[in-house]
Amino acid sequence: NNNNNNNDNNNNNNNNNSTALSPASWSPLPFTGSSAARGSRSCFLEGPSAQGLRRGREVTDTLELEQQQQPFSSTSSMTSKEQQRHAKQVAYTSFLPGMVFHAPIDFAGANSVYTLKGQTKIQSPFNAKQALQPGSGYWCSTGRHKPEDVVIWKGTMKRRKKISGIKVSWAYAPSEVRVEVTPDGEYWDRAVDWHNLGNNVSFEEEMTFDRPRNVKAMKIEMRGPREWNYMGINQATLVVAS
């Protein structure tokens, strides 16, 4: 009987160990799903984690309890609701130092799209909107570009957003790239000047603007064909200004 009990205990321990999650079992979401990305991975964040939210709620509850126990200072220019809102903002952001958030681009277009016979740019499986979200698709230019050609991929938002840069996952990188932005779709300004991308074919690049900007639309301008002849983007996302 003692031997049977020991065996049962060992089996229970083994079952418990087999269901436990180790840190190595967690992996970030892939930033791109394109085969051209060659295993490139990144964490695409749309908000704070569940653990962080719980911590934020705990801090907020504590602050609100203190506010109920201690009346607001008469010298404060903020109302009760404004102070509570400020306390929540502090609670939800204080535990995210250095965190970078990305926002999606809503619409896309390009002046060069690779098409199959009989297809329009919109019908092409390589059209500009393929670079708006992760997946197996990607935007690709027509190829065979001349050295003086400037290929443009344009992204537009439904409403203006304050952003500090753009993150691009290249499928086929050009020799040089720059970024221009506009707050209204009419007046354009250069946020990132021409710079060389080296000899890499497929990689991720985060281009930081000269300053945070309110952006309605942006253009990624590319020039300098490489030996693979094409220019392509797996995904482009906005870096939200903190």
Order of alpha helices (4+ residues) and beta strands (2+ residues): alpha-alpha-alpha-beta-beta-beta-beta-beta-beta-beta-beta
